[in-house]
């Protein structure tokens, strides 16, 4: 049976994005260091990288899709250029409707205005027998954790202290985390947990 996964980079002080997120600093000031392992050590971390994009559908929050607030900038199609790395349907949680945005490589962004469970239902339908991945950001992941809707949490812990920003596990309540795998390099520790309530 397919499961709901989440891969997310995190600092050792619990932040998944730094302060002052903007178009210039989409992850917040200094938070690009959380992902050095993907670009500086792709061979050593190939298995973890492959798992991140292996899902049949993805869910993300509006803040992860773009820095805009309020009305949509219809020229904006995400941070990733013409061919995002997902190559699958992506369901973006939003408060305002927007038409779907098809991109090169099989990614289509769909905008869901009726909540996290509706987004998950649509993502499961799109994924078929493949997993659904909650891609981020922190607020979105925390909502799914609080609702007990993530089966497997894969933390990519970077030896970085951000000091401020968006914190993982804020308001999620009492979670059971069973460690099922770990690996890593000097730039990251990959921790895979089975999540329970």
N, C-alpha and C positions, 0 to 999 in steps of 0.2 A: 504494500500500500504506500502511496506517496505521502510525504511529510512536508511540514512547513519548517523551513530552515531560515537562519539569519547569520550572515557573515558581517562582522563589523570590526573595524580597527579601533583600538582604545589605548589611551595613555595609562601609565601605571597609577595615576591619580584619578582614573575613572572617567575621563572626558573622551568623547568620540568626535568632537569638533571644538575648535578653539573659539575665543571671543571675537566679536566684530566681523561676523560673516558678511560677505558682500560679493559683488561680481568680480572684484579684484582678488578677494580671498574667499573662495567658495566654501572652504573648510574652516574658515576663521584663521586668525593670525597664528602662524607657527604650526598649524595642524597638518600641513602637508608632510611633516616628518613622520606621522603615523603610518604612512604608506611607502616609505623608502624601500622597504623589503621587496615590494612588487616590481620596482623599476631597477634597483641596484643588484638584486639577487633573484632574478626570475627563474633561473634553472634550479637553484636550491629550494625554491618555494613553489615549484611547478604544480605539485599536487594540490596545494591549498588554492592556488590561483585558478586551476581548472574547476574546482568545486564551486567557487564563487559564481561562475557564469554557467553552470551546468543545469540550472533550473529550467522548467518549461514555461514559467511565467514569474514575473516579479511584481512587488508592491513597493512603492516609495511615497514619501510625503512630498507635498508641494515644495517645501524648502530644499529638498534634495534635487528636485527637478530644476529649480531656478530661484534666483534671489528676489524676484519680484513679489510684491505684496499688493493687495487690492486687485484692480482689473488686470486681465491678462495682457502681456505684451505678445501679440500673436506672431511676431517675427522670431520670438525666442523658442528654440526647440531643444533646450537642455545644454549641459556643459560639455558634451562629448563630441561635438562636431556632427558631420553628416552621417557617420556610421557608429552609433553607440555600441558599447561592448555587450549588450544584452542578447541580441539576436533572438528575441522572443517578445511576446506581449508584456508591456509594463503598465500597471494600473497605478495611477497617481492620485493620492487622496487630495481632495480640493474642496473649497467652499463654493466656488463659482464654476458653472459648466464651461466646457470648451470642447470643440470638435477634436476627434482623435487625430494624432499626428504620426503618419507613417514615415519611417526613416529607412535608409539603406541598410542592408544586412539582415532584414527580418524583424527589426525592432519597430513596434508601434506603441506610442504612448496613448493610453486611454485615461480619461479623467473621470473620477468617481466622486460624486457629491453626497452619497448616502451612507457613509461610514465605513469602518474597518471591516465589519463582517460582510457587507455587500462587496467590498473590494476583494476579500478572500474568496467569496463564492465565485465571482467572475474569474479570478485568477486560477482557481481549481478547475473550472470548466475549460479554460484555455490551455492549461498544462496537461490535461488528460491524466496519464499514469505517471507523469514526471513530477518532481517536487516543485513547490512554490517557495520562492525566496523573498523574505522581507528585507529589502535592501537598505533602508534607513530613511531619514536620519534618526537622531536620538528620540525625538518625540514620538515618531511612528513606531519604532521598535519598542519603546516603553509601553505604548498603548497595547500592542499585540502581546507583550509579556504579561501585562496586568490582566488581560482578558484570558490568559491561558491558551493562546492560540499558536505559540511557537513550540515545536517539538524538539528542535536541535539548534543550539546556539553555538556558533563558532566564533570565538573571540580571537582577534589577532593583536596581541598585547605588545606594544612598542615600548622600548626603554626610554620613554620621553615623559617629562612632567610639564603639563600645559598650564596648570594653576587656575584656569577658568575656562568657561565655555559651556558646551552642552554635555550633560552628564548622563551616562547609561545607568539604568536601574532606578531612576528617580520615580517614586510613586508606584512601583510595580507590586508592592506587597511582599508576602513571604513566598519565595520560590525555592524549589528543590533543584539543585544543579548536580547531576551525576557526571563526573569526568569520565569520558569514554575514549579520548585520544589526546595526545599531546606530541608536539614536535617543534622544531624551530631552528633559528640561527642567532647570530649576535644582534640582528636588527628586529627580531620578532619571535614571540612564543605563540604558537598556534594551540589553542585550547578548545576542544570540542566537548560540549556538555549536553546531556539529555535533560530536558526541562520538565519539571512536574510542579503541581500546585500542592 
